[in-house]
Amino acid sequence: MPLNTPVHVVGILVREASGLVLRVDGGGYWQVHQAGKVHGLIGQHVEVVGYRIGFNDIACDCIWRAGEPQPRSRKFGAGFLILAVVIAIGLAASLTGWLG
């Protein structure tokens, strides 16, 4: 499986000395990176969606309890943030020009 391949795996999420590890159903494990808030999910049967970034490493996009619907992503990308800043600066410049 090449790097940057989308991955969707199910298993038990555990915290080890090396960090978060997903013990996959049927054997094997994935090291989970960038998981965000996982309180309440340690020791639980979970689903992880992300991208393969190493031999057994996943850059996690979303993690949730197995069997439940996947939560909607609330992330805003850097492109969205840059666009919002440009618009805000443009609006501020326009208002300043009109008022001053």
For each residue, the residues with C-beta under 8 A, 3 or more apart:
1: 5 52
2: 5 52
3: 52 53 54
4: 51 52 53
5: 1 2 51 52
6: 49 50 51
7: 30 48 49 50 51 52 58
8: 47 48 49
9: 22 24 30 47 48 58
10: 24 25 45 46 47 48 66
11: 22 23 24 25 29 30 45 46 48
12: 22 23 43 44 45 46
13: 20 21 22 23 32 38 41 42 43 44 46 48 63
14: 20 21 22 23 42 43
15: 19 20 21 42
16: 19 20 21
17:
18: 21 31
19: 15 16 31 32 33
20: 13 14 15 16 31 32 33 35 38
21: 13 14 15 16 18 29 30 31 32
22: 9 11 12 13 14 29 30 32 46 48 58
23: 11 12 13 14 28 29
24: 9 10 11 27 28 29 30
25: 10 11
26:
27: 24
28: 23 24 56
29: 11 21 22 23 24 56
30: 7 9 11 21 22 24 48 56 57 58
31: 18 19 20 21 54 56 57 58
32: 13 19 20 21 22 35 48 50 58 60 63
33: 19 20 53 57 58 59 60
34: 50 59 60
35: 20 32 38 48 60 63
36: 60 63
37:
38: 13 20 35 41 42 63
39: 42
40: 44
41: 13 38 44 46 63 64 65
42: 13 14 15 38 39
43: 12 13 14
44: 12 13 40 41 65 66
45: 10 11 12 65 66 67
46: 10 11 12 13 22 41 63 64 65 66
47: 8 9 10 63 64 65 66 70
48: 7 8 9 10 11 13 22 30 32 35 58 60 62 63
49: 6 7 8 60 61 62 63 70
50: 6 7 32 34 58 59 60 61 62
51: 4 5 6 7 58 59 61
52: 1 2 3 4 5 7 57 58
53: 3 4 33 57 58 59
54: 3 31 57
55:
56: 28 29 30 31
57: 30 31 33 52 53 54
58: 7 9 22 30 31 32 33 48 50 51 52 53
59: 33 34 50 51 53
60: 32 33 34 35 36 48 49 50 63
61: 49 50 51 73
62: 48 49 50 70 71 73
63: 13 32 35 36 38 41 46 47 48 49 60
64: 41 46 47 68 70 71
65: 41 44 45 46 47 68
66: 10 44 45 46 47
67: 45
68: 64 65
69:
70: 47 49 62 64
71: 62 64
72:
73: 61 62
74:
75:
76: 80 81
77: 80 81
78: 81 82
79: 82 83
80: 76 77 83 84
81: 76 77 78 84 85
82: 78 79 85 86
83: 79 80 86 87
84: 80 81 87 88
85: 81 82 88 89
86: 82 83 89 90
87: 83 84 90 91
88: 84 85 91 92
89: 85 86 92 93
90: 86 87 93 94
91: 87 88 94 95
92: 88 89 95 96
93: 89 90 96 97
94: 90 91 97 98
95: 91 92 98 99
96: 92 93 99 100
97: 93 94 100
98: 94 95
99: 95 96
100: 96 97
